[in-house]
Amino acid sequence: MMSDEQPVVGFELESRPKLSFSGPQALWFLNQLVSNQVEDLKPGEGAEALLLTPKGRITSVLRVLANPQGALADFDGGDRQEVHDFFANRVFATRVRVKDETESFSIIRVLGHGVLSMLAGELQITQAMPEGAHSSLGVGSALVVTLAPPLDGMDIWIGPERKPEILALLDRCNVRMLARHEYEVRRVEAGAPAFVPDLQAGYLPQEAALERAVHYQKGCYLGQEAVAMAQRGRVKKRLRHLSFSGSPALGEILFEGQPAGTVTSISDRGFGIGIVKTAVPVGARVAVEGSAASVHELPGTTYGPQVPSARELRERLKEAE
């Protein structure tokens, strides 16, 4: 819901964990462990993917960026060392090297409509970006990565030694760097969940509205069976976007006087993100700590394929007899 008229702003994703996967089997290796199809990514292409428990609960949200060496990945959620070890301890005889790159890169996020065109000259971008969300382009010693909806903008990956230079460049272009609270306002208004505080309760991808990070036809990965079972039914709760008509508030959501969920993030410009029972219709009015709000799908939400439940299959068989 971010308006094109909002000013272009920047924010440093401090200490965001990052890994590199290098070697001829890097993408194949990743494909065995994450929820999305990443094996076929070409250099410059990227994808969102999830790390799941055996019961299909999200432990980390990854962005995988393919490159000639294999891939880079940054992630939201999960302990830095634990995520590294999750991959490194499963290498065995696979021809891949997993390396912690957290200190090797700083990530400066620039939000706003048309930022790539606006900064192309300053960043010396002379070729077209690959198409699609999460696409990346090497520019000298920097890497420019497009953001996926609902966020509008790009990330600039740079070595820490270049951070002062990039910050000075952004300042020359009148890009104001945001404080954490200001960034949260933009994030929540856009309807972009963060692992903390929105996903940390351990949701299924369908509950988190993250089906876009799942490939439903690929082979085995950790948590696949639970995700497939959830796709055959209807989850009882789902992450939603809230627009408040009064002061936004964290806390319990009431629908027709009954508990119906929890608001986990708010923006002082009247928006929120929360987990809401799916029995609450999209567009319904709810109450949160004395304020009224409307319930909406998160921008960029997709749904997985419609798979008949076991009960529906039995009924179809009976009808065919």
Rosetta silent file (secondary structure, phi, psi, omega in degrees, C-alpha in Angstrom):
SEQUENCE: MMSDEQPVVGFELESRPKLSFSGPQALWFLNQLVSNQVEDLKPGEGAEALLLTPKGRITSVLRVLANPQGALADFDGGDRQEVHDFFANRVFATRVRVKDETESFSIIRVLGHGVLSMLAGELQITQAMPEGAHSSLGVGSALVVTLAPPLDGMDIWIGPERKPEILALLDRCNVRMLARHEYEVRRVEAGAPAFVPDLQAGYLPQEAALERAVHYQKGCYLGQEAVAMAQRGRVKKRLRHLSFSGSPALGEILFEGQPAGTVTSISDRGFGIGIVKTAVPVGARVAVEGSAASVHELPGTTYGPQVPSARELRERLKEAE
SCORE:     score description
SCORE:     0.000 S_00000001
   1 L     0.000    8.992  178.199    0.000    0.000    0.000 S_00000001
   2 L   -67.947  134.563 -179.290    2.999    2.304   -0.232 S_00000001
   3 L   -81.526  146.466  174.991    2.232    5.241   -2.453 S_00000001
   4 L   -62.659  -19.387 -176.249    4.418    6.154   -5.414 S_00000001
   5 L   -83.187   -8.658  179.780    4.426    9.668   -3.983 S_00000001
   6 L   -67.181  146.560 -178.557    6.311    8.694   -0.840 S_00000001
   7 L   -66.335  152.105  175.108    9.884   10.004   -0.691 S_00000001
   8 L   -73.494  129.641 -176.235   12.790    7.740   -1.560 S_00000001
   9 E  -137.125  162.815 -179.942   14.459    6.632    1.670 S_00000001
  10 E  -125.613  159.848  178.076   17.226    4.294    2.780 S_00000001
  11 E  -155.734  135.562  178.172   17.804    1.902    5.650 S_00000001
  12 E   -89.799  124.086  175.969   20.750   -0.275    6.605 S_00000001
  13 L   -81.981   80.745 -173.142   19.855   -3.910    7.280 S_00000001
  14 L   -65.776  134.571  172.584   22.383   -4.183   10.079 S_00000001
  15 L    58.259   23.068  176.234   23.825   -7.602   10.887 S_00000001
  16 L   -67.002  123.648 -175.975   21.434   -9.420    8.550 S_00000001
  17 L   -64.682  144.385 -178.687   22.925  -12.945    8.291 S_00000001
  18 E  -141.039  145.025  177.591   24.308  -13.971    4.908 S_00000001
  19 E  -131.145  151.532  168.895   25.739  -17.186    3.490 S_00000001
  20 E  -116.278  145.929  177.053   27.508  -18.114    0.279 S_00000001
  21 E  -125.501  111.496 -175.692   27.182  -21.469   -1.437 S_00000001
  22 E  -122.425  148.044 -179.716   29.940  -22.125   -3.965 S_00000001
  23 L   126.145  163.080 -173.829   30.743  -25.119   -6.114 S_00000001
  24 L   -65.160  -18.660  179.902   29.239  -27.045   -9.039 S_00000001
  25 L  -111.971   20.852 -173.913   26.445  -28.540   -6.897 S_00000001
  26 H   -60.195  -50.447 -176.974   25.604  -25.419   -4.881 S_00000001
  27 H   -71.486  -36.572  175.526   22.088  -24.864   -6.237 S_00000001
  28 H   -59.793  -43.336  179.308   21.314  -28.589   -6.293 S_00000001
  29 H   -60.714  -48.723  179.155   22.338  -28.772   -2.635 S_00000001
  30 H   -60.820  -38.394 -175.729   20.130  -25.822   -1.669 S_00000001
  31 H   -62.903  -26.725 -179.738   17.222  -27.266   -3.607 S_00000001
  32 L   -75.196  -15.806 -168.593   17.173  -30.366   -1.408 S_00000001
  33 L  -117.287  -20.903 -176.313   16.715  -28.321    1.773 S_00000001
  34 L  -109.610  165.496 -170.447   14.541  -25.272    1.060 S_00000001
  35 L   -76.932  -21.665 -175.119   10.876  -24.994    0.108 S_00000001
  36 L  -103.393  166.344  178.100   11.206  -23.343   -3.283 S_00000001
  37 L   -84.281  110.284 -178.402   12.677  -24.487   -6.589 S_00000001
  38 L  -120.201   -8.155 -174.478   16.140  -22.906   -6.802 S_00000001
  39 L   -63.195  -31.016 -174.672   18.140  -25.492   -8.746 S_00000001
  40 L   -93.870    5.116  179.584   17.271  -23.972  -12.128 S_00000001
  41 L   -63.758  136.546  175.092   18.093  -20.369  -11.216 S_00000001
  42 L   -95.242  156.061  176.802   20.466  -18.667  -13.633 S_00000001
  43 L   -51.349  130.318 -177.282   23.096  -16.133  -12.505 S_00000001
  44 L    99.100  -17.173  177.512   21.265  -12.891  -11.779 S_00000001
  45 L   -93.988  158.476 -179.372   17.999  -14.632  -10.899 S_00000001
  46 E  -147.873  170.981 -179.723   16.705  -15.073   -7.361 S_00000001
  47 E  -156.949  151.019  171.955   13.925  -16.599   -5.313 S_00000001
  48 E   -89.088  140.734 -179.160   12.368  -16.456   -1.879 S_00000001
  49 E  -148.399  166.428 -176.131   12.462  -19.731    0.062 S_00000001
  50 E  -124.325  145.993  163.802   11.776  -21.091    3.530 S_00000001
  51 E   -99.193  133.145 -173.787   13.550  -23.272    6.038 S_00000001
  52 E  -126.485  157.123  169.258   11.012  -25.462    7.811 S_00000001
  53 L   -78.695  169.215  175.776   10.846  -27.889   10.694 S_00000001
  54 L   -57.632  -22.992  178.349    9.810  -31.501    9.959 S_00000001
  55 L   -92.738   11.640  173.698    6.276  -30.376   10.900 S_00000001
  56 L    82.186   12.178 -178.698    6.360  -27.622    8.267 S_00000001
  57 L   -86.275  137.666 -176.236    6.833  -24.678   10.646 S_00000001
  58 E   -72.386  127.443  173.903    8.842  -21.711    9.344 S_00000001
  59 E  -111.070  -19.299 -179.785   12.181  -21.162   11.066 S_00000001
  60 E  -163.846  144.868  175.861   13.738  -18.779    8.549 S_00000001
  61 E  -110.163  120.813 -175.510   12.856  -16.850    5.387 S_00000001
  62 E  -109.699  151.756  167.579   15.670  -16.828    2.820 S_00000001
  63 E  -117.391  117.688 -177.644   16.411  -14.860   -0.311 S_00000001
  64 E  -102.504  124.645 -178.162   18.546  -16.947   -2.687 S_00000001
  65 E  -118.590  109.858 -178.600   20.551  -15.043   -5.314 S_00000001
  66 E   -73.136  141.853  176.215   22.185  -17.182   -7.992 S_00000001
  67 E  -142.120  174.001 -177.046   25.627  -16.144   -9.236 S_00000001
  68 L   -60.369  -25.617 -179.588   28.362  -17.763  -11.388 S_00000001
  69 L   -84.650  -19.770 -175.764   29.941  -19.339   -8.292 S_00000001
  70 E   151.561  -93.578  179.808   26.681  -20.768   -6.947 S_00000001
  71 E  -164.949  152.606  164.809   24.542  -18.517   -4.769 S_00000001
  72 E  -107.473  151.153  175.623   24.395  -15.919   -2.049 S_00000001
  73 E  -144.321  136.171  168.859   21.596  -16.029    0.514 S_00000001
  74 E  -117.891  157.464 -173.993   20.473  -13.682    3.242 S_00000001
  75 E  -144.833  151.122  178.905   17.847  -14.630    5.764 S_00000001
  76 E  -115.079  116.959 -178.312   15.324  -13.239    8.195 S_00000001
  77 L   100.624  145.230 -179.940   14.774  -15.377   11.282 S_00000001
  78 L    91.655  145.425  177.466   16.859  -18.083   12.859 S_00000001
  79 L   -70.029  136.116 -176.672   20.143  -17.888   14.710 S_00000001
  80 H   -53.543  -49.356 -177.956   23.064  -17.009   12.447 S_00000001
  81 H   -69.421  -39.093 -178.908   25.247  -19.913   13.588 S_00000001
  82 H   -65.341  -39.467  178.872   22.405  -22.411   13.671 S_00000001
  83 H   -67.778  -42.234  176.131   21.357  -21.629   10.099 S_00000001
  84 H   -57.386  -48.029 -177.323   24.976  -21.898    8.923 S_00000001
  85 H   -67.449  -32.381  177.356   25.360  -25.239   10.691 S_00000001
  86 H   -54.968  -44.829  178.940   22.040  -26.490    9.319 S_00000001
  87 H   -78.394  -49.512 -173.868   23.525  -26.295    5.831 S_00000001
  88 H   -60.387  -35.004 -178.176   27.184  -27.014    6.590 S_00000001
  89 L   -77.307   -2.045  179.871   26.384  -30.198    8.521 S_00000001
  90 L  -114.692   11.630 -178.933   24.510  -31.621    5.534 S_00000001
  91 L   -68.081  -49.135 -178.066   27.211  -31.174    2.889 S_00000001
  92 L    51.473 -119.642 -176.727   28.664  -34.718    3.173 S_00000001
  93 L   -96.223    5.583 -179.315   30.055  -35.577   -0.279 S_00000001
  94 L   -67.393  140.636 -179.293   28.234  -32.796   -2.134 S_00000001
  95 L   -84.413   76.964  179.547   30.524  -30.492   -4.104 S_00000001
  96 L  -150.933  146.409  175.005   29.561  -27.288   -2.315 S_00000001
  97 E  -119.062  128.644  179.089   31.185  -24.991    0.199 S_00000001
  98 E  -105.376  127.750 -177.054   29.052  -23.121    2.731 S_00000001
  99 E  -135.106  136.601  174.151   30.553  -19.936    4.159 S_00000001
 100 E   -74.370  120.059 -178.120   29.246  -17.312    6.593 S_00000001
 101 L  -113.442   17.438 -174.733   29.394  -13.974    4.731 S_00000001
 102 L   -56.219  -42.875 -177.973   27.658  -11.827    7.356 S_00000001
 103 L   -84.391   -8.445 -177.084   30.688   -9.617    7.925 S_00000001
 104 L   -81.487  -21.796 -176.300   31.632   -9.567    4.233 S_00000001
 105 L  -133.254  143.472  161.932   28.672   -7.464    3.121 S_00000001
 106 E  -104.706  148.700  177.479   26.612   -4.540    4.299 S_00000001
 107 E  -120.319  118.952  174.673   23.118   -4.204    2.813 S_00000001
 108 E  -104.634  117.466  179.805   21.654   -0.761    2.218 S_00000001
 109 E   -93.886  130.387  178.245   17.946   -0.920    1.353 S_00000001
 110 E  -118.161  119.438 -176.531   16.536    1.925   -0.735 S_00000001
 111 E  -107.185  138.677  177.060   12.738    2.206   -0.833 S_00000001
 112 L   146.622  156.357 -178.336   10.720    4.199   -3.323 S_00000001
 113 L   -74.849  130.462  175.341    9.234    4.082   -6.779 S_00000001
 114 L    76.156   21.226 -176.539   11.763    4.219   -9.623 S_00000001
 115 H   -66.313  -31.943 -178.838   14.883    4.124   -7.420 S_00000001
 116 H   -63.211  -45.573  177.551   16.781    1.937   -9.874 S_00000001
 117 H   -66.763  -38.431 -177.654   16.425    4.488  -12.657 S_00000001
 118 H   -62.944  -37.365 -174.238   17.071    7.334  -10.247 S_00000001
 119 H  -104.259    1.337 -175.066   20.385    5.893   -9.021 S_00000001
 120 H   -56.867  -44.818 -179.089   21.540    4.102  -12.178 S_00000001
 121 H   -65.549  -45.654 -179.344   23.931    6.853  -13.188 S_00000001
 122 H   -63.574  -36.588 -179.506   25.435    7.324   -9.728 S_00000001
 123 H   -87.152   -1.894 -179.944   25.909    3.564   -9.311 S_00000001
 124 L    60.253   43.723  174.827   27.262    3.267  -12.871 S_00000001
 125 L   -85.103  111.993 -173.898   24.643    0.714  -13.881 S_00000001
 126 L  -112.152   -0.520  177.970   25.083    0.442  -17.645 S_00000001
 127 L  -130.322  162.108 -176.284   23.115   -2.728  -18.404 S_00000001
 128 L   -72.659  144.173  174.626   19.562   -3.859  -17.837 S_00000001
 129 L   -70.393  146.633  170.717   18.672   -5.733  -14.679 S_00000001
 130 L   -58.393  149.533 -178.240   17.488   -9.324  -15.139 S_00000001
 131 L   -74.927  154.476  173.645   13.707   -9.498  -15.090 S_00000001
 132 L   101.352  160.915  177.511   11.731  -10.629  -12.061 S_00000001
 133 L   -68.114  151.353  178.711   11.735  -10.151   -8.312 S_00000001
 134 L    64.141   21.111  176.969   14.961  -10.790   -6.398 S_00000001
 135 L   -77.809  153.818 -175.882   17.030  -10.269   -9.541 S_00000001
 136 E  -137.018  154.572 -179.353   20.614   -9.105   -9.059 S_00000001
 137 E  -144.221  126.196  175.785   23.315   -7.364  -11.032 S_00000001
 138 E   -75.965  129.745  179.128   26.974   -6.977  -10.192 S_00000001
 139 E  -127.991   95.112 -173.899   28.142   -3.378  -10.453 S_00000001
 140 L    62.556 -125.302  179.671   31.866   -3.229   -9.832 S_00000001
 141 L   -95.618   12.931  177.749   32.355   -4.470   -6.276 S_00000001
 142 E  -112.602  162.263  175.662   28.676   -3.961   -5.413 S_00000001
 143 E  -127.394  124.269  178.468   25.616   -6.093   -6.007 S_00000001
 144 E  -102.263  128.817 -175.703   22.250   -4.470   -6.752 S_00000001
 145 E  -126.567  127.474  178.034   19.185   -6.583   -5.922 S_00000001
 146 E   -76.749  145.145  178.105   15.582   -5.719   -6.798 S_00000001
 147 L   -88.400  152.770  178.001   13.004   -6.077   -4.043 S_00000001
 148 L   -93.813  149.055  174.090    9.881   -8.180   -4.387 S_00000001
 149 L   -54.997  145.058   15.129    6.379   -6.815   -3.805 S_00000001
 150 L   -88.099   -4.154  178.307    4.993   -5.478   -1.608 S_00000001
 151 L   -78.080  145.392 -177.995    8.264   -3.574   -1.097 S_00000001
 152 L  -123.114  115.390 -178.906    9.299   -1.262   -3.915 S_00000001
 153 E   152.681 -149.967 -177.603   12.986   -0.509   -4.315 S_00000001
 154 E  -154.421  160.086  172.135   16.344   -2.257   -4.202 S_00000001
 155 E  -108.764  143.135  174.730   19.116   -3.490   -1.937 S_00000001
 156 E  -114.612  113.970  177.224   22.749   -2.575   -2.451 S_00000001
 157 E   -92.438  124.892 -178.178   25.203   -5.244   -1.228 S_00000001
 158 E  -142.837  156.433  171.119   28.647   -3.802   -0.589 S_00000001
 159 L   -67.671  148.787 -178.056   31.784   -4.581    1.372 S_00000001
 160 H   -54.060  -29.625 -178.892   31.907   -2.685    4.698 S_00000001
 161 H   -68.210  -21.291 -179.616   34.770   -0.575    3.374 S_00000001
 162 H   -95.063   -4.898 -176.011   32.473    0.883    0.699 S_00000001
 163 H   -59.231  -45.909  178.451   29.587    1.703    3.031 S_00000001
 164 H   -57.786  -37.793  179.882   30.685    5.331    3.693 S_00000001
 165 H   -64.433  -44.986 -179.042   30.963    5.890   -0.063 S_00000001
 166 H   -68.227  -39.201  177.477   27.476    4.519   -0.767 S_00000001
 167 H   -63.261  -38.436  177.616   25.950    6.482    2.115 S_00000001
 168 H   -66.787  -39.173  177.808   27.551    9.651    0.734 S_00000001
 169 H   -61.281  -45.544  179.880   26.212    8.824   -2.741 S_00000001
 170 H   -64.422  -36.572  177.913   22.692    8.412   -1.361 S_00000001
 171 H   -63.700  -40.647  177.789   23.002   11.675    0.527 S_00000001
 172 H   -62.682  -29.566 -178.959   23.940   13.478   -2.687 S_00000001
 173 L   -92.078   13.038  177.791   20.790   12.025   -4.251 S_00000001
 174 L    62.039   31.996  174.396   18.661   13.322   -1.351 S_00000001
 175 L   -91.962  113.081 -177.952   17.941    9.819   -0.051 S_00000001
 176 E   -85.313  131.394  177.535   17.323   10.176    3.669 S_00000001
 177 E   -79.691  133.170 -176.280   18.424    7.280    5.874 S_00000001
 178 L   -89.926  149.466  166.384   15.689    6.079    8.208 S_00000001
 179 L   -77.446  164.651 -177.853   15.853    5.213   11.870 S_00000001
 180 H   -53.568  -46.050 -178.174   14.566    1.757   12.828 S_00000001
 181 H   -62.056  -40.921 -179.212   11.134    3.059   13.875 S_00000001
 182 H   -65.812  -38.655  177.659   10.694    4.949   10.621 S_00000001
 183 H   -64.021  -40.895  178.992   11.612    1.872    8.602 S_00000001
 184 H   -60.607  -37.085  177.003    9.069   -0.180   10.554 S_00000001
 185 H   -59.863  -47.432 -179.907    6.397    2.365    9.618 S_00000001
 186 H   -65.588  -42.129 -179.267    7.174    1.895    5.912 S_00000001
 187 H   -61.092  -48.301 -176.864    7.400   -1.888    6.245 S_00000001
 188 H   -69.098  -40.263  177.788    4.077   -2.291    8.035 S_00000001
 189 H   -60.268  -38.603  178.662    2.307    0.185    5.766 S_00000001
 190 H   -71.321  -21.996 -177.153    3.528   -1.816    2.762 S_00000001
 191 L    82.610   38.332  179.982    2.293   -5.036    4.380 S_00000001
 192 L  -107.185  104.625 -178.769    5.686   -6.777    4.471 S_00000001
 193 L   -64.818  149.115  171.274    5.930   -9.148    7.471 S_00000001
 194 L  -113.476  149.814 -177.830    9.191   -9.474    9.398 S_00000001
 195 H   -55.584  -49.759  171.251   10.186  -12.685   11.135 S_00000001
 196 H  -107.787  116.424   16.440   10.288  -10.788   14.423 S_00000001
 197 H  -107.313    3.482 -165.876    7.608   -9.998   15.423 S_00000001
 198 H   -85.272  -28.857 -172.535    5.224  -11.343   12.764 S_00000001
 199 H  -114.533   -2.411 -169.812    6.422  -14.882   12.011 S_00000001
 200 L   -68.331  -12.867  179.987    8.251  -15.959   15.146 S_00000001
 201 L   -72.541   -8.043  177.172    5.300  -18.007   16.465 S_00000001
 202 L    82.356   72.266 -176.616    6.202  -20.753   13.987 S_00000001
 203 L   -99.048  156.575  165.792    3.581  -20.799   11.241 S_00000001
 204 L   -68.676  154.804  177.456    2.974  -23.066    8.297 S_00000001
 205 L   -54.506  -37.500 -179.615    3.659  -21.300    4.949 S_00000001
 206 L   -68.357  -32.374  177.156   -0.107  -21.199    4.306 S_00000001
 207 L   -73.572  -32.467 -178.490   -0.707  -19.521    7.681 S_00000001
 208 L   -86.226    1.568 -176.807    2.052  -16.983    6.995 S_00000001
 209 L    57.878   38.959 -178.481    0.686  -16.168    3.502 S_00000001
 210 L  -117.495   33.467  176.454    4.047  -17.255    2.077 S_00000001
 211 H   -60.227  -24.246  179.483    2.918  -19.767   -0.527 S_00000001
 212 H   -63.481  -18.766  179.549    4.952  -17.762   -3.050 S_00000001
 213 H   -96.328   13.485 -178.749    8.068  -19.205   -1.360 S_00000001
 214 L  -122.914  135.801  172.360    6.899  -22.806   -1.882 S_00000001
 215 L  -107.840  118.159 -169.281    7.159  -24.951   -5.001 S_00000001
 216 L   -86.546   -6.375  179.909    4.429  -27.582   -4.834 S_00000001
 217 L  -109.848   -2.960 -176.892    5.758  -29.913   -7.544 S_00000001
 218 L   -77.123  169.836 -179.392    9.402  -30.230   -6.504 S_00000001
 219 L   -72.720 -166.003 -171.973   10.930  -33.252   -4.788 S_00000001
 220 L   -61.913  142.210  167.000   11.533  -33.834   -1.104 S_00000001
 221 L  -151.329  162.384 -177.020   12.624  -31.121    1.315 S_00000001
 222 L   -60.733  124.134  178.629   12.374  -30.841    5.066 S_00000001
 223 L    92.623    0.289 -174.593    8.752  -30.203    6.053 S_00000001
 224 H   -61.230  -42.098 -176.614    7.273  -31.020    2.629 S_00000001
 225 H   -61.747  -42.502  179.769    4.760  -33.584    3.888 S_00000001
 226 H   -65.194  -39.122  178.906    3.290  -31.176    6.440 S_00000001
 227 H   -65.247  -42.218  179.498    3.013  -28.418    3.824 S_00000001
 228 H   -64.768  -39.806  178.722    1.289  -30.789    1.392 S_00000001
 229 H   -64.359  -40.062  178.687   -1.163  -31.927    4.079 S_00000001
 230 H   -64.658  -32.154 -179.502   -2.020  -28.313    4.927 S_00000001
 231 H   -70.273  -19.199  179.074   -2.688  -27.660    1.248 S_00000001
 232 L   -86.039   -6.119  179.031   -5.351  -30.395    1.308 S_00000001
 233 L  -126.039 -156.295  179.330   -7.288  -28.608    4.018 S_00000001
 234 L  -128.820  118.663 -179.578   -8.044  -25.114    5.151 S_00000001
 235 L   -67.476  150.897 -173.995   -5.799  -23.421    7.666 S_00000001
 236 L   -91.257   -6.787  178.401   -7.645  -21.869   10.578 S_00000001
 237 E  -149.136  156.715 -176.927   -5.552  -18.693   10.737 S_00000001
 238 E  -156.217  144.075  177.716   -3.612  -16.535    8.303 S_00000001
 239 E   -69.083  132.331 -176.275   -1.407  -13.458    8.420 S_00000001
 240 E  -131.621  165.170  175.373   -3.374  -10.398    7.302 S_00000001
 241 E  -101.895  137.185 -178.376   -2.958   -6.669    6.708 S_00000001
 242 E  -119.779  137.094  172.534   -5.029   -4.330    8.867 S_00000001
 243 E  -116.753  121.198 -174.836   -6.051   -0.748    8.188 S_00000001
 244 E   -90.978  142.794  172.616   -7.146    1.137   11.306 S_00000001
 245 L   -95.619  -14.712  174.539   -9.743    3.891   11.400 S_00000001
 246 L  -119.837 -154.464  179.264   -8.539    4.924   14.874 S_00000001
 247 L   -70.082  127.898  178.559   -5.219    4.661   16.660 S_00000001
 248 L   -65.083  147.694 -176.140   -3.418    1.421   15.672 S_00000001
 249 L  -145.789  143.122  169.938   -2.871   -0.983   18.546 S_00000001
 250 L   -80.908  156.806  174.265   -1.082   -4.220   19.286 S_00000001
 251 E   126.442 -163.842 -172.870   -2.991   -6.967   21.022 S_00000001
 252 E   -72.226  138.030  175.905   -6.029   -9.190   20.728 S_00000001
 253 E   -96.741  133.002  176.574   -8.351   -8.948   17.740 S_00000001
 254 E  -115.872  133.109  175.151  -12.084   -9.290   18.373 S_00000001
 255 E  -124.902  120.490 -175.853  -14.595  -10.150   15.660 S_00000001
 256 L    52.321   39.005  175.260  -18.253   -9.963   16.613 S_00000001
 257 L    81.889   -1.061 -177.355  -17.129   -9.859   20.222 S_00000001
 258 E  -112.971  147.024  177.927  -15.094  -13.068   20.046 S_00000001
 259 E   -57.157  132.324 -175.180  -11.266  -13.525   20.048 S_00000001
 260 E  -138.283    9.398  178.886  -10.112  -13.783   16.439 S_00000001
 261 E   148.302 -166.578 -175.980   -6.356  -13.225   16.401 S_00000001
 262 E  -144.216  134.377  172.938   -3.486  -10.958   17.409 S_00000001
 263 E   -84.305  127.269 -176.298   -1.913   -7.804   15.942 S_00000001
 264 E  -108.998  -24.550  178.114    1.880   -8.230   15.902 S_00000001
 265 E  -137.502  143.479  174.964    3.106   -5.086   14.077 S_00000001
 266 E  -137.080  155.755  173.664    1.687   -1.575   13.791 S_00000001
 267 E  -117.298  139.639  179.384    2.508    1.641   11.980 S_00000001
 268 L   -72.665    3.638  173.168    1.648    5.008   13.472 S_00000001
 269 L   -99.503   13.072  169.707    0.168    5.867   10.060 S_00000001
 270 L   101.668   16.660 -179.717   -2.743    3.505   10.676 S_00000001
 271 E  -121.036  161.664  177.556   -1.681    0.062    9.468 S_00000001
 272 E  -152.285  165.868  173.084   -0.982   -3.256   11.124 S_00000001
 273 E  -129.730  136.392 -179.511   -0.042   -6.870   10.472 S_00000001
 274 E  -160.668  164.506  176.225   -1.524   -9.708   12.478 S_00000001
 275 E   -91.141  126.621 -172.169   -2.588  -13.322   12.553 S_00000001
 276 E  -130.299  139.788  175.645   -6.358  -13.572   12.030 S_00000001
 277 E   -58.941  138.536 -178.607   -8.743  -16.529   12.015 S_00000001
 278 L   -72.270  -10.618  172.951   -9.722  -17.431    8.472 S_00000001
 279 L   -69.489  -16.629  176.841  -13.350  -17.489    9.610 S_00000001
 280 L   -82.937  117.283 -176.949  -13.076  -13.689    9.611 S_00000001
 281 L   -65.988  146.232  170.810  -13.917  -12.561    6.035 S_00000001
 282 L   -60.937  132.545 -176.341  -11.526  -10.324    4.138 S_00000001
 283 L    96.441   -9.504 -178.964  -12.971   -6.822    4.354 S_00000001
 284 L   -70.067  156.150  175.404  -14.562   -7.443    7.759 S_00000001
 285 E   -96.582  134.350  178.611  -14.359   -4.897   10.557 S_00000001
 286 E  -129.226  168.699  177.914  -12.675   -5.985   13.776 S_00000001
 287 E  -116.972  139.835  177.411  -11.822   -4.347   17.095 S_00000001
 288 E  -137.209  109.694  177.484   -8.353   -4.091   18.635 S_00000001
 289 L    50.159   42.523  176.892   -7.948   -2.508   22.056 S_00000001
 290 L    88.581   -8.332  176.446  -10.879   -0.159   21.435 S_00000001
 291 E  -101.224  153.276  177.723   -9.868    0.765   17.880 S_00000001
 292 E  -100.202  146.309  179.057  -11.616   -0.402   14.717 S_00000001
 293 E  -147.305  154.729  174.068   -9.782   -1.932   11.775 S_00000001
 294 E  -103.610  145.118 -177.390  -10.525   -3.560    8.426 S_00000001
 295 E   -98.939  130.989 -179.779   -8.992   -6.913    7.496 S_00000001
 296 E  -134.423  160.051  169.699   -7.223   -7.304    4.130 S_00000001
 297 L   -65.766  148.865  171.832   -5.016   -9.798    2.353 S_00000001
 298 L   -66.429  134.982  176.908   -1.319   -9.000    2.627 S_00000001
 299 L   -55.304  138.705 -179.226   -0.182   -7.303   -0.602 S_00000001
 300 L    84.552    2.438 -179.952    1.559   -9.813   -2.854 S_00000001
 301 L   -64.951  137.704  170.931   -0.323  -12.744   -1.336 S_00000001
 302 L  -127.760  163.698  176.186   -0.713  -15.826   -3.513 S_00000001
 303 L  -117.582  148.357  177.112   -2.437  -19.135   -2.834 S_00000001
 304 L   -73.208  176.374 -179.022   -1.113  -22.603   -3.556 S_00000001
 305 L   -63.016  148.210  177.677   -2.822  -25.044   -5.930 S_00000001
 306 L   -77.737  112.938 -178.300   -6.276  -26.280   -4.976 S_00000001
 307 L  -114.022  127.317 -179.248   -5.797  -29.853   -3.820 S_00000001
 308 L   -66.214  142.600  177.085   -8.844  -31.974   -2.884 S_00000001
 309 L   -75.325  168.480  178.910   -8.971  -33.251    0.676 S_00000001
 310 H   -59.960  -38.700  179.099   -9.244  -36.969    1.480 S_00000001
 311 H   -63.659  -44.287  179.630  -12.935  -36.446    2.233 S_00000001
 312 H   -63.488  -37.624  178.853  -13.524  -34.742   -1.124 S_00000001
 313 H   -64.783  -41.220  178.479  -11.709  -37.560   -2.909 S_00000001
 314 H   -63.164  -41.517  179.747  -13.902  -40.152   -1.203 S_00000001
 315 H   -64.948  -37.296  178.293  -17.036  -38.234   -2.178 S_00000001
 316 H   -65.695  -39.542  179.277  -15.880  -38.013   -5.792 S_00000001
 317 H   -64.197  -39.824  179.064  -15.251  -41.766   -5.883 S_00000001
 318 H   -63.938  -40.277 -179.174  -18.740  -42.445   -4.530 S_00000001
 319 H   -66.817  -29.628 -177.965  -20.267  -40.175   -7.179 S_00000001
 320 H   -80.804  -16.154 -178.678  -18.353  -42.018   -9.894 S_00000001
 321 L   -69.881    0.000    0.000  -19.608  -45.450   -8.833 S_00000001
